[in-house]
């Protein structure tokens, strides 16, 4: 079950990288937006990416837990 743990850790790492990239995108959107509506439009495009990265990270953590439980 070691392979499940390592694959889960890699998937979790991808999810965390995705979460960090969405944080950077939000920071750039806040700095470069001139008005409130423009910033909301940019943030609404980032929210699905944030949820996807969170889901990927969660799936990876579940794989790690399953690997530890079965191993």
TAJO-V292936 format. One record per run of one state. SS is the DSSP state (hx for helix, st for strand, lp for the rest). FROM is the first residue (numbers start at 1). TO is the last residue. Records with the same first field share a line. If there is no record, write none. Layout:
SS: FROM-TO + FROM-TO
This chain:
lp: 1-1 + 33-35 + 71-71
hx: 2-32 + 36-70
